[in-house]
Amino acid sequence: METKKNDILQDLKDYFKNTPREQVEKDWAETEKYDKVGPTVFEFMGLMNQNRVIGSHGYFQKGNRYFFKEGDIVHKSGFKSKQDCEEWINLKREKYGLDWRAGFMIKFKTLPLPLILVDKNGKEVKCF
């Protein structure tokens, strides 16, 4: 049987209504071990805003101006500059097996379609 969102909410309300405060505090204390696993959500979001996190089609970072388009799909990860794009292509050249390249249009052997660099408006980016 699948649990529904409303059931979970009701279960939580029932738990707090029917469970003594001491037991709730004891149950909560048992979750402290999970506080030490990886960055918190807020720390992770801070990293995303400060650093570029490499993705399969660019960098996840604030301020991207260029993105790869693959067929009709424009990927969410991207680049702040053409130089960022160049660096990413060089990093991925070995991993994905570069098939061919014409400026900022590239084809990796592992992908079915070429990647075309576009700006925020979806217009193809030229080399110069």
Contact map, one row per residue, 1 for C-alpha under 8 A:
11100000000000000000000000000000000000000000000000000000000000000000000000000000000000000000000000000000000000000000000000000000
11110000000000000000000000000000000000000000000000000000000000000000000000000000000000000000000000000000000000000000000000000000
11111011000000000000000000000000000000000000000000000000000000000000000000000000000000000000000000000000000000000000000000000000
01111111000000000000000000000000000000000000000000000000000000000000000000000000000000000000000000000000000000000000000000000000
00111111100000000000000000000000000000000000000000000000000000000000000000000000000000000000000000000000000000000000000000000000
00011111110000000000000000000000000000000000000000000000000000000000000000000000000000000000000000000000000000000000000000000000
00111111111000000000000000000000000000000000000000000000000000000000000000000000000000000000000000000000000000000000000000000000
00111111111100000000000000000000000000000000000000000000000000000000000000000000000000000000000000000000000000000000000000000000
00001111111110000000000000000000000000000000000000000000000000000000000000000000000000000000000000000000000000000000000000000000
00000111111111000000000000000000000000000000000000000000000000000000000000000000000000000000000000000000000000000000000000000000
00000011111111100000000000000000000000000000000000000000000000000000000000000000000000000000000000000000000000000000000000000000
00000001111111110000000000000000000000000000000000000000000000000000000000000000000000000000000000000000000000000000000000000000
00000000111111111000000000000000000000000000000000000000000000000000000000000000000000000000000000000000000000000000000000000000
00000000011111111100000000000000000000000000000000000000000000000000000000000000000000000000000000000000000000000000000000000000
00000000001111111110000000000000000000000000000000000000000000000000000000000000000000000000000000000000000000000000000000000000
00000000000111111111000100000000000000000000000000000000000000000000000000000000000000000000000000000000000000000000000000000000
00000000000011111110000000000000000000000000000000000000000000000000000000000000000000000000000000000000000000000000000000000000
00000000000001111111000000000000000000000000000000000000000000000000000000000000000000000000000000000000000000000000000000000000
00000000000000111111101100000000000000000000000000000000000000000000000000000000000000000000000000000000000000000000000000000000
00000000000000010111111100000000000000000000000000000000000000000000000000000000000000000000000000000000000000000000000000000000
00000000000000000011111110000000000000000000000000000000000000000000000000000000000000000000000000000000000000000000000000000000
00000000000000000001111111000000000000000000000000000000000000000000000000000000000000000000000000000000000000000000000000000000
00000000000000000011111111100000000000000000000000000000000000000000000000000000000000000000000000000000000000000000000000000000
00000000000000010011111111110000000000000000000000000000000000000000000000000000000000000000000000000000000000000000000000000000
00000000000000000000111111111000000000000000000000000000000000000000000000000000000000000000000000000000000000000000000000000000
00000000000000000000011111111100000000000000000000000000000000000000000000000000000000000000000000000000000000000000000000000000
00000000000000000000001111111110000000000000000000000000000000000000000000000000000000000000000000000000000000000000000000000000
00000000000000000000000111111111000000000000000000000000000000000000000000000000000000000000000000000000000000000000000000000000
00000000000000000000000011111111000000000000000000000000000000000000000000000000000000000000000000000000000000000000000000000000
00000000000000000000000001111111100000000000000000000000000000000000000000000000000000000000000000000000000000000000000000000000
00000000000000000000000000111111111000000000000000000000000000000000000000000000000000000000000000000000000000000000000000000000
00000000000000000000000000011111111100000000000000000000000000000000000000000000000000000000000000000000000000000000000000000000
00000000000000000000000000000111111110000000000000000000000000000000000000000000000000000000000000000000000000000000000000000000
00000000000000000000000000000011111110000000000000000000000000000000000000000000000000000000000000000000000000000000000000000000
00000000000000000000000000000011111110000000000000000000000000000000000000000000000000000000000000000000000000000000000000000000
00000000000000000000000000000001111111000000000000000000000000000000000000000000000000000000000000000000000000000000000000000000
00000000000000000000000000000000111111100000000000000000000000000000000000000000000000000000000000000000000000000000000000000000
00000000000000000000000000000000000111110000000000000000000000000000000000000000000000000000000000000000000000000000000000000000
00000000000000000000000000000000000011111111000000000000000000000000000000000000000000000000000000000000000000000000000000000000
00000000000000000000000000000000000001111111000000000000000000000000000000000000000000000000000000000000000000000000000000000000
00000000000000000000000000000000000000111111100000000000000000000000000000000000000000000000000000000000000000000000000000000000
00000000000000000000000000000000000000111111110000000000000000000000000000000000000000000000000000000000000000000000000000000000
00000000000000000000000000000000000000111111111000000000000000000000000000000000000000000000000000000000000000000000000000000000
00000000000000000000000000000000000000111111111100000000000000000000000000000000000000000000000000000000000000000000000000000000
00000000000000000000000000000000000000001111111110000000000000000000000000000000000000000000000000000000000000000000000000000000
00000000000000000000000000000000000000000111111111000000000000000000000000000000000000000000000000000000000000000000000000000000
00000000000000000000000000000000000000000011111111110000000000000000000000000000000000000000000000000000000000000000000000000000
00000000000000000000000000000000000000000001111111111000000111000000000000000000000000000000000000000000000000000000000000000000
00000000000000000000000000000000000000000000111111110000000011000000000000000000000000000000000000000000000000000000000000000000
00000000000000000000000000000000000000000000011111110000000011000000000000000000000000000000000000000000000000000000000000000000
00000000000000000000000000000000000000000000001111111000000010000000000000000000000000000000000000000000000000000000000000000000
00000000000000000000000000000000000000000000001111111100001110000000000000000000000000000000000000000000000000000000000000000000
00000000000000000000000000000000000000000000000100111110001110000000000000000000000000000000000000000000000000000000000000000000
00000000000000000000000000000000000000000000000000011111011100000000000000000000000000000000000000000000000000000000000000000000
00000000000000000000000000000000000000000000000000001111111100000000000000001000000000000000000000000000000000000000000000000000
00000000000000000000000000000000000000000000000000000111110000000000000000001000000000000000000000000000000000000000000000000000
00000000000000000000000000000000000000000000000000000011111000000001000000101100000000000000000000000000000000000000000000000000
00000000000000000000000000000000000000000000000000000111111100000011000000001110000010010000000000000000000000000000000000000000
00000000000000000000000000000000000000000000000000011110111110000000000000001110000000000000000000000000000000000000000000000000
00000000000000000000000000000000000000000000000100011110011111000000000000011100000000000000000000000000000000000000000000000000
00000000000000000000000000000000000000000000000111111000001111110000000000001110000000000000000000000000000000000000000000000000
00000000000000000000000000000000000000000000000111000000000111110000000000000000000000000000000000000000000000000000000000000000
00000000000000000000000000000000000000000000000000000000000011111000000000000001000000000000000000000000000000000000000000000000
00000000000000000000000000000000000000000000000000000000000011111110000000001111100000000000000000000000000000000000000000000000
00000000000000000000000000000000000000000000000000000000000000111110000000000111100000000000000000000000000000000000001100000000
00000000000000000000000000000000000000000000000000000000000000011111000000000111110000000000000000000000000000000000111100000000
00000000000000000000000000000000000000000000000000000000010000011111100001111110000000000000000000000000000000000000111100000000
00000000000000000000000000000000000000000000000000000000110000000111110001100100000000000000000000000000000000000011110000000000
00000000000000000000000000000000000000000000000000000000000000000011111111100000000000000000000000000000000000000011110000000000
00000000000000000000000000000000000000000000000000000000000000000001111111100000000000000000000000000000000000001111000000000000
00000000000000000000000000000000000000000000000000000000000000000000111110000000000000000000000000000000000000001110000000000000
00000000000000000000000000000000000000000000000000000000000000000000111111000000000000000000000000000000000000000000000000000000
00000000000000000000000000000000000000000000000000000000000000000000111111100000000000000000000000000000000000000000000000000000
00000000000000000000000000000000000000000000000000000000000000000011110111110000000000000000000000000000000000000000000001000000
00000000000000000000000000000000000000000000000000000000100000000011110011111100000000000000000000000000000000000000000000000000
00000000000000000000000000000000000000000000000000000000000100000010000001111100000000000000000000000000000000000000000000000000
00000000000000000000000000000000000000000000000000000011111110010010000000111110000000000000000000000000000000000000000000000000
00000000000000000000000000000000000000000000000000000000111110011111000000111111000010000000000000000000000000000000000000000000
00000000000000000000000000000000000000000000000000000000011010011110000000001111110110000000000000000000000000000000000000000000
00000000000000000000000000000000000000000000000000000000000000111100000000000111110100000000000000000000000000000000000000000000
00000000000000000000000000000000000000000000000000000000000000011100000000000011111110000000000000000000000000000000000000000000
00000000000000000000000000000000000000000000000000000000000000000100000000000011111111000000000000000000000000000000000000000000
00000000000000000000000000000000000000000000000000000000000000000000000000000000111111100000000000000000000000000000000000000000
00000000000000000000000000000000000000000000000000000000000000000000000000000011111111110000000000000000000000000000000000000000
00000000000000000000000000000000000000000000000000000000010000000000000000000110111111111000000000000000000000000000000000000000
00000000000000000000000000000000000000000000000000000000000000000000000000000000011111111100000000000000000000000000000000000000
00000000000000000000000000000000000000000000000000000000000000000000000000000000001111111110000000000000000000000000000000000000
00000000000000000000000000000000000000000000000000000000010000000000000000000000000111111111000000000000000000000000000000000000
00000000000000000000000000000000000000000000000000000000000000000000000000000000000011111111100000000000000000000000000000000000
00000000000000000000000000000000000000000000000000000000000000000000000000000000000001111111110000000000000000000000000000000000
00000000000000000000000000000000000000000000000000000000000000000000000000000000000000111111111000000000000000000000000000000000
00000000000000000000000000000000000000000000000000000000000000000000000000000000000000011111111110000000000000000000000000000000
00000000000000000000000000000000000000000000000000000000000000000000000000000000000000001111111111000000000100000000000000000000
00000000000000000000000000000000000000000000000000000000000000000000000000000000000000000111111111000000000000000000000000000000
00000000000000000000000000000000000000000000000000000000000000000000000000000000000000000011111110000000000000000000000000000000
00000000000000000000000000000000000000000000000000000000000000000000000000000000000000000001111111000000000111000000000000000000
00000000000000000000000000000000000000000000000000000000000000000000000000000000000000000001111111100000000111000000000000000000
00000000000000000000000000000000000000000000000000000000000000000000000000000000000000000000110111111000011110000000000000000000
00000000000000000000000000000000000000000000000000000000000000000000000000000000000000000000000011111000011110000000000000000000
00000000000000000000000000000000000000000000000000000000000000000000000000000000000000000000000001111100011100000000000000000000
00000000000000000000000000000000000000000000000000000000000000000000000000000000000000000000000001111111111000000000000000000000
00000000000000000000000000000000000000000000000000000000000000000000000000000000000000000000000000011111110000000000000000000000
00000000000000000000000000000000000000000000000000000000000000000000000000000000000000000000000000001111110000000000000000000110
00000000000000000000000000000000000000000000000000000000000000000000000000000000000000000000000000001111110000000001100000001110
00000000000000000000000000000000000000000000000000000000000000000000000000000000000000000000000000001111111000000111100000000000
00000000000000000000000000000000000000000000000000000000000000000000000000000000000000000000000001111111111100000111000000000000
00000000000000000000000000000000000000000000000000000000000000000000000000000000000000000000000001111000111110101110000000000000
00000000000000000000000000000000000000000000000000000000000000000000000000000000000000000000100111110000011111100100000000000000
00000000000000000000000000000000000000000000000000000000000000000000000000000000000000000000000111100000001111110000000000000000
00000000000000000000000000000000000000000000000000000000000000000000000000000000000000000000000110000000000111110000000000000000
00000000000000000000000000000000000000000000000000000000000000000000000000000000000000000000000000000000001111111100000000000000
00000000000000000000000000000000000000000000000000000000000000000000000000000000000000000000000000000000000011111100000000000000
00000000000000000000000000000000000000000000000000000000000000000000011000000000000000000000000000000000001000111110000000000000
00000000000000000000000000000000000000000000000000000000000000000000011000000000000000000000000000000000111100111111000000000000
00000000000000000000000000000000000000000000000000000000000000000001111000000000000000000000000000000000111000001111100000000000
00000000000000000000000000000000000000000000000000000000000000000001110000000000000000000000000000000001110000000111110000011000
00000000000000000000000000000000000000000000000000000000000000000111100000000000000000000000000000000001100000000011111000011000
00000000000000000000000000000000000000000000000000000000000000000111100000000000000000000000000000000000000000000001111111111000
00000000000000000000000000000000000000000000000000000000000000001110000000000000000000000000000000000000000000000000111111111000
00000000000000000000000000000000000000000000000000000000000000001110000000000000000000000000000000000000000000000000011111100000
00000000000000000000000000000000000000000000000000000000000000000000000000000000000000000000000000000000000000000000011111100000
00000000000000000000000000000000000000000000000000000000000000000000000001000000000000000000000000000000000000000000011111110000
00000000000000000000000000000000000000000000000000000000000000000000000000000000000000000000000000000000000000000000011111111000
00000000000000000000000000000000000000000000000000000000000000000000000000000000000000000000000000000000000000000001111001111100
00000000000000000000000000000000000000000000000000000000000000000000000000000000000000000000000000000001000000000001111000111110
00000000000000000000000000000000000000000000000000000000000000000000000000000000000000000000000000000011000000000000000000011111
00000000000000000000000000000000000000000000000000000000000000000000000000000000000000000000000000000011000000000000000000001111
00000000000000000000000000000000000000000000000000000000000000000000000000000000000000000000000000000000000000000000000000000111
